[in-house]
Amino acid sequence: MTESPERNTSMEHQENQLVQRLAKLVNENKELSQELRDLREKYDELLLKNEEYEQSVTQFEAIPEEREKILDKPVALKFNMVTVMFADIHGFGGLRPDMDAEVLMDQLDRIFFRFDEIARKYTIEKIRTIGDSYMCAGGIPEKNITNPIQVVLAAHEMLHLAMDNMDEDHIWEVRLAVHTGPVTAFTSGKSKITYEIKGDTVNIASRMESSGKNGKLIISVMTYELVKEFFDCEYYGKLPVKYKGNLDVFTIKGIKPELSVYGLGIHPNHKFKVKFALIQFHDLQEIILDRMEKELPADLHYHSIKHTVDVVTEVELIGWAEGISDDDLLLLKTAALFHDAGHIHSYVEHEYHGTLLAREILPEYNYTQEQIEQICEIIMSTKLPPQPKTILEEIICDADLDYLGRTDFIPVSNTLFEELKNRNLVGSLNDWNKKQINFISNHQYFTDTARKLREINKQNQIERIRQLIEN
C-alpha cells in the first residue's frame, strides 16, 4: 500500500525541521570549538603570567618587607560580563523626634543581614555597604553566563523582603537597579579576598538606582535581553547616560507566571529551575571540556573532546525529535557531557569513572541526588554492548554510535582503530575492518529518529568496508 500524499508531506516537514535543527546545532558546535581555542590561548597566557609571578616572589623571598608589598598590591582583573546591583533603602530624611533611632537602625541592619544571605544563596559577591546603600555583583570571581538571571532573581527577592519585613511604623523605602556589562575588579586582602569594581557598568548601575522609584526594581536593556525569558518586564523609559546617549530601562514586575510557584510571580518553580539549569549547562560544559583538554591522554584519537561535543549535540537533536521534556533533556545532555570524561582516570572502566566525576561535580551546580542517580544510570548504559532500558538510555546509545550511519564513518572509525592499536587491543587494519562489518551487521538503532536518519547510511557502510578488505 502506498503512503498518502498527506503523510509524505508530514514526513518531509518533519525531516526538514530535523535538518534545520541539525544545522543550528552544527553552528553552535563551531562556536564552541572557537571558544575552546580562545580558552587555550588564555590558558597559555595565564601560565606565562604565573611563571613571571613565581619568579618575582622568588627574587624577593629573602626580603620580607618587599614581599609584603607585592602581596598587598591590588590585582586588576577584567570581566566581560558582570551584573551589578545597587540597592538604596531610604528613610533617614523622614526621621521624627519621637522615633527610636536605635530600633530603626536595628531594622536596617536586619535587612542588610538578610540581603547578605540572599546574595550568598545566589552566589553573588557582596561588594560593599555604605550607610543605607548596598552593592553586589554576579559573575565575579567565577565567570558565568547565568549571572544576570541570578542577580535579578536576588534583587527581586530583596525587594519583597524589604517591603514585607518592616512594621507599620517603618520609614524605610527601597529601590533597586541592575545593569550588565564589563568591569575591572581589584582584589585585596589575604585571609579574605575582597573586590572593588570599577568601570562604566558600575557608574550606569549607580545612575539608574538614583533615577529609580521607591518600591521598584529597574534593569537596563542589556540585562533585559538576558533575563526576559524568565521575568515579566515593563518598559520604564529612557535614562540619559553621559557619553552613551539614552539608555532604555525596564521594570521587573515579577517572575513569569508559568515559571513561578502558584503563578504568583514571586518564587521560582521547578520549571524555572530546569530552564535556568539548561542555560547553566554551558558553564558546566566549558569547565568539563577544559578539564578534558588538559587531562585526557594525548593518544585518545576517537574518545576526544570532539566526540563528547558530538554526543551532546546528538542527544539534543534526537531528544528534541523524540519529544522529551526539558527535565529529561537536562539529564541527557549532562550524561553525554560526562559519559567519556572518565577516560581521565581509566580507559577500560571509563563509564564508571565518569559517574564518579558526575557525583563529585554536579552537586555544585544544584543537581538533586535523584537527578544525579538518573544521570549515572544513563552514563552506564553506554557501556558496550548497549542494552538501554529507558527512552533516555536509548537516545544516548544512538547518539554515542551516531557515526556508524554518517558519511564520515571511515575516517572516524580509523581514529578508533589508531586508539585501540596503541593499546594492543586490535590487530591489523584488515582485521579491524572485518570486526567492523560484524559489529555494524549486528548493531541496531533504538529510536525512530536515529533509524530514519542513519539506518540506510549504516547499511551502506558495510559495502564500503568490504571494498577495503584485502582478499
C-alpha positions as CSV (number, residue, x, y, z in Angstrom):
1,M,0.0,0.0,0.0
2,T,1.4,3.4,-1.0
3,E,1.6,6.2,1.6
4,S,-0.9,9.1,1.2
5,P,0.4,12.5,0.0
6,E,-0.6,14.0,3.3
7,R,1.7,11.5,5.2
8,N,4.6,12.1,2.8
9,T,4.2,15.9,3.2
10,S,4.2,15.4,7.0
11,M,7.3,13.3,7.0
12,E,9.1,15.7,4.7
13,H,8.1,18.6,7.0
14,Q,9.5,16.7,10.0
15,E,12.7,15.8,8.2
16,N,13.1,19.5,7.2
17,Q,12.7,20.5,10.8
18,L,15.3,18.0,11.8
19,V,17.8,19.2,9.2
20,Q,17.3,22.8,10.3
21,R,17.8,21.9,13.9
22,L,20.9,19.9,13.0
23,A,22.3,22.9,11.1
24,K,21.7,25.1,14.1
25,L,23.5,22.7,16.4
26,V,26.4,22.3,14.0
27,N,26.8,26.1,14.1
28,E,26.8,26.0,17.9
29,N,29.5,23.3,17.8
30,K,31.6,25.6,15.6
31,E,31.2,28.4,18.1
32,L,32.1,26.1,21.0
33,S,35.2,25.0,19.1
34,Q,36.3,28.6,18.7
35,E,35.6,29.2,22.4
36,L,37.8,26.3,23.2
37,R,40.6,27.7,21.1
38,D,40.3,31.0,22.8
39,L,40.4,29.3,26.2
40,R,43.6,27.5,25.3
41,E,45.2,30.8,24.3
42,K,44.1,32.4,27.6
43,Y,45.4,29.4,29.5
44,D,48.8,29.8,27.9
45,E,48.8,33.5,28.8
46,L,48.0,32.7,32.4
47,L,50.7,30.1,32.6
48,L,53.2,32.7,31.4
49,K,52.0,35.3,33.9
50,N,52.1,32.7,36.6
51,E,55.8,31.9,35.8
52,E,56.6,35.6,35.9
53,Y,54.8,36.0,39.3
54,E,56.7,33.0,40.7
55,Q,60.0,34.4,39.6
56,S,59.1,37.8,41.3
57,V,58.3,36.0,44.6
58,T,61.5,34.0,44.4
59,Q,63.5,37.2,43.8
60,F,62.1,38.9,46.9
61,E,61.9,35.8,49.1
62,A,64.9,37.0,51.2
63,I,63.4,40.5,51.6
64,P,60.2,40.2,53.8
65,E,59.2,43.8,53.5
66,E,59.4,43.8,49.7
67,R,57.5,40.5,49.5
68,E,54.7,42.0,51.7
69,K,54.5,45.0,49.2
70,I,54.0,42.6,46.3
71,L,51.3,40.6,48.1
72,D,49.5,43.7,49.3
73,K,49.3,45.3,45.9
74,P,45.8,45.1,44.4
75,V,45.4,42.9,41.4
76,A,43.3,44.1,38.4
77,L,41.1,41.5,36.7
78,K,39.0,42.0,33.6
79,F,35.5,40.6,33.4
80,N,33.5,40.9,30.2
81,M,30.0,40.2,31.7
82,V,29.2,41.1,35.2
83,T,25.8,42.1,36.6
84,V,25.9,44.9,39.1
85,M,23.1,45.7,41.6
86,F,22.7,48.8,43.7
87,A,20.0,48.9,46.4
88,D,19.2,52.0,48.5
89,I,17.0,51.9,51.5
90,H,15.8,55.5,52.1
91,G,14.3,56.9,55.3
92,F,16.8,59.0,57.2
93,G,15.1,62.1,55.9
94,G,11.8,61.1,57.4
95,L,13.1,60.7,61.0
96,R,10.9,62.4,63.6
97,P,11.9,63.3,67.2
98,D,9.5,60.7,68.7
99,M,11.1,57.8,66.8
100,D,13.5,55.4,68.4
101,A,16.6,55.8,66.2
102,E,18.2,52.6,67.7
103,V,15.2,50.5,66.8
104,L,15.2,51.9,63.3
105,M,18.9,51.2,62.8
106,D,18.3,47.6,64.1
107,Q,15.7,47.3,61.4
108,L,18.1,48.5,58.7
109,D,20.9,46.1,60.0
110,R,18.5,43.2,59.9
111,I,17.5,44.0,56.3
112,F,21.1,44.2,55.2
113,F,21.9,40.9,57.0
114,R,19.1,39.2,55.1
115,F,20.5,40.8,51.9
116,D,23.8,39.1,52.6
117,E,22.0,35.8,53.0
118,I,20.3,36.2,49.6
119,A,23.5,37.2,47.9
120,R,25.2,34.0,49.1
121,K,22.2,32.0,48.1
122,Y,22.6,33.1,44.5
123,T,26.4,33.0,44.6
124,I,26.6,36.8,44.2
125,E,29.6,38.7,45.5
126,K,28.9,41.5,48.1
127,I,31.0,44.5,47.2
128,R,30.2,47.0,49.9
129,T,27.6,48.5,52.2
130,I,27.8,52.3,52.9
131,G,25.2,53.8,55.1
132,D,21.8,52.8,53.6
133,S,23.3,51.7,50.2
134,Y,24.0,48.1,49.3
135,M,26.1,47.0,46.3
136,C,26.7,43.5,44.9
137,A,27.7,41.8,41.7
138,G,27.3,38.5,39.9
139,G,29.9,36.9,37.6
140,I,32.8,37.5,39.9
141,P,35.1,36.0,40.9
142,E,33.9,33.0,38.9
143,K,32.8,33.9,35.4
144,N,29.5,32.5,34.3
145,I,26.7,33.3,31.8
146,T,23.9,33.0,34.3
147,N,24.8,36.0,36.5
148,P,22.1,38.3,35.0
149,I,19.3,35.9,36.0
150,Q,20.8,35.3,39.4
151,V,21.2,39.0,40.2
152,V,17.7,39.9,39.1
153,L,16.3,37.0,41.0
154,A,18.2,38.1,44.1
155,A,17.2,41.7,43.6
156,H,13.5,40.6,43.2
157,E,13.7,38.6,46.4
158,M,15.4,41.5,48.3
159,L,12.7,43.9,47.2
160,H,10.0,41.7,48.5
161,L,11.9,41.0,51.7
162,A,12.4,44.7,52.4
163,M,8.8,45.5,51.8
164,D,7.4,42.5,53.8
165,N,9.6,42.7,56.9
166,M,9.0,46.3,58.1
167,D,6.5,47.1,60.8
168,E,3.6,49.6,60.3
169,D,5.7,52.5,61.7
170,H,8.6,52.0,59.3
171,I,10.0,54.9,57.4
172,W,12.3,52.9,55.1
173,E,11.6,52.6,51.3
174,V,13.8,50.6,48.9
175,R,14.7,51.0,45.3
176,L,17.0,48.7,43.2
177,A,18.8,48.9,39.9
178,V,20.6,46.2,37.9
179,H,22.9,46.6,34.9
180,T,25.1,44.1,33.0
181,G,28.4,44.8,31.2
182,P,32.2,44.7,31.5
183,V,34.0,45.7,34.7
184,T,37.5,45.8,36.1
185,A,37.8,44.2,39.5
186,F,40.6,45.0,42.0
187,T,41.3,42.4,44.7
188,S,42.8,43.0,48.1
189,G,43.3,41.1,51.3
190,K,45.0,37.8,52.2
191,S,42.9,35.6,54.5
192,K,39.6,37.0,53.0
193,I,39.8,38.5,49.5
194,T,37.6,41.5,48.8
195,Y,36.7,43.1,45.5
196,E,36.3,46.6,44.3
197,I,34.8,47.0,40.9
198,K,35.1,50.0,38.5
199,G,34.0,51.0,35.0
200,D,31.1,52.3,33.1
201,T,28.9,49.4,34.1
202,V,29.2,50.4,37.8
203,N,28.6,54.1,37.0
204,I,25.5,53.3,34.9
205,A,24.0,51.0,37.6
206,S,24.6,53.7,40.2
207,R,23.0,56.3,38.0
208,M,20.0,54.0,37.3
209,E,19.4,53.5,41.0
210,S,19.5,57.2,41.8
211,S,16.9,57.8,39.0
212,G,14.6,54.9,40.1
213,K,11.5,55.0,42.2
214,N,10.9,53.6,45.6
215,G,9.4,50.1,45.6
216,K,10.7,49.5,42.1
217,L,13.4,47.2,40.6
218,I,14.7,48.6,37.3
219,I,17.0,46.9,34.9
220,S,18.9,48.1,31.8
221,V,18.2,47.0,28.3
222,M,21.4,44.9,28.4
223,T,20.1,43.0,31.4
224,Y,16.6,42.8,30.0
225,E,17.8,41.0,26.9
226,L,19.4,38.3,29.1
227,V,16.5,37.7,31.5
228,K,13.3,38.5,29.6
229,E,12.5,34.8,29.1
230,F,12.3,34.4,32.9
231,F,10.7,37.7,34.1
232,D,7.7,39.8,33.3
233,C,9.2,43.2,32.3
234,E,7.6,46.5,31.5
235,Y,9.2,49.4,29.7
236,Y,10.2,52.2,32.1
237,G,11.7,54.9,29.9
238,K,15.0,56.3,28.7
239,L,17.8,57.2,31.0
240,P,20.4,59.8,29.8
241,V,23.9,58.4,30.2
242,K,26.9,60.7,29.9
243,Y,28.8,60.0,26.7
244,K,26.5,57.0,26.0
245,G,23.2,58.6,24.9
246,N,19.8,57.4,26.1
247,L,19.6,54.0,27.8
248,D,16.3,52.0,27.6
249,V,15.3,50.9,31.1
250,F,12.7,48.3,32.2
251,T,11.0,47.4,35.5
252,I,10.7,43.9,36.8
253,K,7.0,43.1,37.6
254,G,7.8,39.6,38.7
255,I,8.7,36.1,37.6
256,K,6.7,34.9,34.6
257,P,3.5,33.2,36.0
258,E,4.3,29.9,34.3
259,L,7.7,29.9,35.9
260,S,6.6,30.8,39.4
261,V,5.0,29.0,42.3
262,Y,1.2,29.1,42.0
263,G,1.6,31.6,39.2
264,L,2.1,34.5,41.7
265,G,5.3,35.7,40.2
266,I,7.2,35.7,43.5
267,H,9.1,32.4,43.9
268,P,10.7,30.4,41.1
269,N,9.1,27.0,40.5
270,H,10.6,23.7,39.2
271,K,10.1,24.7,35.6
272,F,12.1,27.9,36.2
273,K,14.9,25.9,37.8
274,V,15.1,23.5,34.9
275,K,15.1,26.3,32.3
276,F,17.9,28.0,34.3
277,A,19.9,24.8,34.6
278,L,19.8,24.3,30.8
279,I,21.5,27.7,30.5
280,Q,23.9,27.0,33.3
281,F,24.8,23.8,31.5
282,H,27.0,25.9,29.1
283,D,29.2,26.9,32.1
284,L,29.4,23.3,33.3
285,Q,30.3,22.2,29.8
286,E,33.1,24.7,29.5
287,I,34.6,23.5,32.7
288,I,34.4,19.8,31.9
289,L,35.7,20.2,28.4
290,D,38.6,22.4,29.6
291,R,39.5,19.7,32.1
292,M,39.3,17.0,29.5
293,E,41.5,19.2,27.2
294,K,44.2,19.2,29.9
295,E,43.9,15.7,31.4
296,L,42.9,13.3,28.7
297,P,45.7,11.1,27.3
298,A,47.2,12.5,24.1
299,D,46.6,9.3,22.2
300,L,42.8,9.3,22.6
301,H,42.2,9.9,18.9
302,Y,38.5,8.8,19.0
303,H,37.4,9.4,22.6
304,S,38.3,13.1,22.3
305,I,36.6,16.3,23.1
306,K,35.2,16.3,19.6
307,H,33.4,13.1,20.3
308,T,31.9,14.4,23.5
309,V,30.7,17.5,21.8
310,D,29.2,15.4,19.0
311,V,27.3,13.2,21.5
312,V,26.0,16.3,23.5
313,T,24.7,17.7,20.2
314,E,23.2,14.4,19.0
315,V,21.3,13.7,22.3
316,E,19.7,17.2,22.0
317,L,18.8,16.6,18.3
318,I,17.3,13.1,18.9
319,G,15.7,14.1,22.2
320,W,14.0,17.1,20.5
321,A,12.8,14.8,17.7
322,E,11.5,12.2,20.2
323,G,9.6,14.9,22.1
324,I,11.3,14.6,25.5
325,S,10.7,17.2,28.3
326,D,13.2,19.9,29.3
327,D,13.8,17.9,32.6
328,D,14.9,14.9,30.6
329,L,16.9,16.9,28.1
330,L,18.9,18.3,31.0
331,L,19.6,14.8,32.3
332,L,20.6,13.6,28.8
333,K,22.9,16.5,28.0
334,T,24.6,16.2,31.3
335,A,25.1,12.4,30.9
336,A,26.5,13.0,27.4
337,L,29.0,15.5,28.8
338,F,30.3,13.1,31.4
339,H,29.9,9.8,29.5
340,D,33.6,9.8,28.3
341,A,35.1,12.1,30.9
342,G,36.1,9.1,32.9
343,H,38.9,8.5,30.4
344,I,40.8,10.9,32.5
345,H,41.3,8.1,35.0
346,S,40.7,4.8,33.2
347,Y,40.3,3.5,29.7
348,V,38.6,0.2,30.3
349,E,36.2,1.4,33.1
350,H,35.7,5.0,31.9
351,E,31.9,4.9,32.2
352,Y,32.1,4.1,35.9
353,H,34.8,6.8,36.5
354,G,32.5,9.2,34.5
355,T,29.8,8.6,37.1
356,L,32.3,9.3,39.9
357,L,33.1,12.7,38.3
358,A,29.4,13.4,38.0
359,R,28.8,12.6,41.6
360,E,31.7,14.9,42.6
361,I,30.9,17.9,40.5
362,L,27.1,18.1,39.9
363,P,26.1,19.0,43.5
364,E,28.0,22.3,43.0
365,Y,25.5,23.1,40.1
366,N,22.4,22.3,42.2
367,Y,21.6,19.0,40.7
368,T,19.5,16.9,43.1
369,Q,20.5,13.5,44.3
370,E,17.7,11.9,42.3
371,Q,18.9,13.7,39.1
372,I,22.5,12.6,39.7
373,E,21.4,9.0,40.1
374,Q,19.5,9.1,36.8
375,I,22.4,10.7,35.0
376,C,24.8,8.0,36.3
377,E,22.4,5.3,35.1
378,I,22.3,6.9,31.6
379,I,26.1,7.1,31.5
380,M,26.5,3.4,32.4
381,S,24.0,2.5,29.6
382,T,26.7,3.5,27.0
383,K,28.9,0.6,28.0
384,L,29.2,-1.8,25.1
385,P,27.3,-3.8,24.1
386,P,24.4,-1.2,24.6
387,Q,21.4,-2.6,26.4
388,P,19.2,0.5,27.1
389,K,16.2,0.1,29.4
390,T,14.6,3.6,29.0
391,I,14.0,6.1,26.2
392,L,16.8,8.3,27.6
393,E,19.2,5.4,27.6
394,E,18.1,4.6,24.0
395,I,18.8,8.2,22.9
396,I,22.3,8.4,24.4
397,C,23.2,5.0,23.0
398,D,22.1,6.1,19.5
399,A,24.0,9.4,19.9
400,D,27.1,7.6,21.0
401,L,27.2,5.4,17.9
402,D,25.7,8.0,15.5
403,Y,28.9,7.9,13.4
404,L,28.0,4.4,12.1
405,G,25.4,6.0,9.9
406,R,27.3,9.1,8.9
407,T,29.2,9.8,5.7
408,D,32.4,10.4,7.7
409,F,32.2,6.9,9.1
410,I,35.5,5.6,7.6
411,P,37.8,8.4,8.9
412,V,36.1,8.4,12.3
413,S,36.4,4.6,12.6
414,N,40.1,4.9,11.6
415,T,40.7,7.2,14.6
416,L,39.2,4.5,16.8
417,F,41.5,1.9,15.2
418,E,44.5,4.0,16.0
419,E,43.4,4.4,19.6
420,L,42.9,0.7,20.0
421,K,46.1,-0.2,18.2
422,N,48.1,2.0,20.6
423,R,46.7,-0.2,23.4
424,N,47.3,-3.5,21.7
425,L,43.6,-4.1,21.6
426,V,43.3,-4.8,17.9
427,G,45.4,-6.4,15.2
428,S,45.9,-5.2,11.6
429,L,43.7,-2.7,9.8
430,N,42.3,-5.6,7.7
431,D,41.3,-7.5,10.9
432,W,39.8,-4.3,12.2
433,N,37.6,-3.8,9.1
434,K,36.3,-7.4,9.4
435,K,35.4,-6.7,13.0
436,Q,33.7,-3.5,11.9
437,I,31.5,-5.4,9.4
438,N,30.5,-7.9,12.1
439,F,29.7,-5.1,14.6
440,I,27.6,-3.0,12.1
441,S,25.7,-6.0,10.9
442,N,24.6,-6.8,14.5
443,H,24.0,-3.2,15.6
444,Q,20.6,-1.6,15.7
445,Y,19.5,1.9,16.4
446,F,16.8,2.1,19.1
447,T,14.9,5.3,18.5
448,D,12.7,6.1,15.5
449,T,14.7,9.3,14.8
450,A,18.0,7.5,14.6
451,R,16.6,4.8,12.4
452,K,15.2,7.4,10.0
453,L,18.3,9.5,9.9
454,R,21.1,6.8,10.0
455,E,20.0,3.3,9.3
456,I,20.2,3.5,5.4
457,N,23.7,5.0,5.5
458,K,24.7,2.5,8.1
459,Q,23.9,-0.4,5.8
460,N,25.9,1.4,3.0
461,Q,29.0,1.3,5.3
462,I,29.2,-2.5,5.2
463,E,29.7,-2.4,1.4
464,R,32.3,0.4,1.7
465,I,34.3,-1.6,4.3
466,R,34.1,-4.8,2.2
467,Q,35.8,-2.9,-0.6
468,L,38.7,-2.0,1.8
469,I,39.3,-5.6,3.0
470,E,42.1,-7.4,1.3
471,N,41.1,-10.8,-0.1
